[in-house]
Amino acid sequence: MIPTDIIKKYYTESSELYNILLTHSFAVTDKALFIAQMHSEMDLDKSFIYEAAMLHDIGIFMTDAPDILCYGKHPYICHGFLGGDLLKKEGYPRHALVCERHTGTGLSKEEIVRNDLPLPHREMLPVSMEEQLICFADKFYSKTGLRKEKSVEKIRKGLAKYGEAAVNQFNIWCKLFLG
């Protein structure tokens, strides 16, 4: 699979949104692959990491996020499961899980219900090491500050508004992946 072929199916190649998505996706992919290279002992599937990291945000075009030129009908928090549904239809169920499970540090069914989030009531926490690595790498880049890597401290501060569990999970990943 060539991820850009799937992206081009849903995004106009000459559009600024395509540029935003690709720039962000390449940054996340590079970070994830760099970490995977550092941890050969984890025996991570680097081909899958490349593909899934490039596609993790494919669902953003269906959301309403004007600051990144998305004018869809769904709240931005839905981009993960919407992208997951899209990739399932394309025949990539494993990649779809990365889409669905990368929001924040993942979302538990309990968090979704308690916070009345407009998401399906199911677990959306990254499970495989590849899912966790892509979710972790994604925290270092936004789609508004393209190409600028966030510091670990800035990420912790941003996650703090979502609760202690999100920060704790990020800290676990810092120890695991940055060591």
C-alpha positions in Angstrom: 0.0 0.0 0.0 1.2 3.5 -0.7 -0.5 5.8 1.8 -0.4 8.9 -0.4 -2.5 7.0 -3.0 -5.3 6.6 -0.4 -4.8 10.2 0.8 -5.2 11.5 -2.8 -8.4 9.6 -3.1 -10.0 11.9 -0.4 -7.9 15.1 -0.6 -7.2 17.4 -3.5 -3.5 17.2 -4.1 -3.1 20.9 -4.8 -5.0 22.0 -1.7 -3.6 23.6 1.4 -5.4 20.9 3.5 -3.5 18.2 1.6 -0.3 20.0 2.4 -1.3 20.4 6.1 -2.1 16.7 6.4 1.0 15.5 4.6 3.4 17.8 6.5 1.9 16.7 9.8 1.8 13.0 8.8 5.4 13.0 7.6 6.6 14.6 10.8 4.8 12.0 13.0 6.0 9.2 10.7 9.6 10.4 10.9 9.5 10.6 14.7 7.9 7.2 15.1 10.4 5.5 12.7 13.3 7.2 14.4 12.1 5.9 17.8 11.5 2.4 16.3 15.1 2.4 14.9 16.4 3.2 18.4 14.5 0.3 19.8 15.4 -2.8 17.7 14.8 -4.9 20.8 11.0 -4.1 20.4 10.9 -5.7 17.0 8.4 -3.2 15.7 6.8 -3.5 12.3 8.4 -0.5 10.6 6.5 -0.9 7.3 3.2 -0.8 9.2 4.4 2.2 11.3 5.2 4.1 8.1 1.8 3.3 6.5 -0.3 3.8 9.7 1.5 7.0 10.8 0.9 8.5 7.3 -2.8 7.6 7.5 -3.6 8.3 11.2 -5.3 11.6 10.5 -7.0 10.8 7.2 -10.4 11.5 8.7 -9.8 15.2 9.4 -11.6 16.4 6.3 -14.9 15.2 7.7 -14.7 17.4 10.7 -15.4 21.1 11.4 -11.9 22.5 12.2 -11.6 25.8 10.2 -8.2 26.6 11.7 -6.8 23.7 9.6 -9.2 24.2 6.7 -11.6 21.4 7.5 -15.2 22.2 6.9 -17.0 18.9 7.5 -20.0 18.3 9.7 -18.5 16.4 12.7 -16.6 17.7 15.7 -12.9 17.4 15.4 -12.7 14.8 18.2 -14.5 12.4 15.7 -11.6 12.4 13.2 -10.1 9.3 14.6 -13.0 7.0 14.4 -14.2 8.5 11.1 -10.8 7.9 9.6 -10.9 4.4 11.1 -14.3 3.7 9.4 -12.9 5.0 6.1 -9.8 2.8 6.3 -11.9 -0.3 7.2 -13.9 0.4 4.0 -10.7 0.6 2.1 -9.6 -2.8 3.4 -7.1 -1.7 6.1 -8.6 -2.8 9.5 -5.3 -2.8 11.3 -4.5 0.8 10.1 -8.0 1.8 11.1 -7.3 0.9 14.7 -4.4 3.4 14.7 -6.8 6.1 13.5 -9.4 5.3 16.1 -7.0 5.0 19.0 -4.6 7.9 18.6 -6.8 10.8 20.1 -5.0 12.2 23.1 -3.3 9.2 24.7 -6.3 7.2 23.8 -9.9 7.3 25.1 -11.5 4.7 27.4 -15.2 3.8 27.0 -15.6 5.1 30.5 -14.1 8.5 29.6 -16.2 8.7 26.5 -19.5 8.1 28.4 -18.5 10.2 31.5 -17.6 13.2 29.3 -20.5 12.7 26.9 -18.2 12.7 23.9 -19.7 12.4 20.5 -18.0 9.1 19.9 -19.0 5.4 19.8 -19.2 3.9 23.3 -16.2 1.6 23.0 -12.6 1.4 24.1 -10.3 3.6 21.9 -7.0 3.1 23.7 -3.9 2.2 21.7 -3.1 -1.5 22.3 -0.2 -2.7 20.1 3.3 -1.3 20.5 3.0 0.2 17.0 -0.3 1.9 17.9 1.2 3.3 21.1 4.3 4.5 19.3 2.3 6.4 16.6 0.0 7.9 19.3 3.1 9.0 21.2 4.8 10.5 18.2 1.7 12.3 17.2 1.7 14.3 20.5 4.9 16.1 19.3 3.3 17.8 16.3 0.2 19.9 15.7 -1.5 20.7 12.5 -1.3 24.4 13.2 2.4 24.7 14.1 3.6 22.6 11.2 7.2 21.3 11.3 7.7 22.6 14.9 8.3 19.8 17.4 6.8 20.4 20.8 8.8 19.8 24.0 7.9 17.0 26.4 7.0 19.6 29.0 4.7 21.4 26.6 3.0 18.1 25.7 2.5 17.3 29.4 0.9 20.8 30.0 -1.4 20.3 27.1 -2.5 16.8 28.2 -3.0 18.0 31.8 -6.3 19.6 30.9 -7.6 16.0 30.0 -6.6 14.7 33.4 -3.9 12.9 35.3 -4.4 9.6 33.4 -3.4 11.2 30.1 -0.3 12.7 31.6 0.6 9.4 33.3 0.2 7.5 30.1 2.4 10.0 28.3 5.0 9.7 31.0 5.0 5.9 30.6 5.6 6.3 26.9 8.4 8.8 27.6 10.2 6.1 29.7 9.5 3.4 27.2 10.3 5.2 24.0 12.8 7.9 25.0 14.3 5.9 27.8 
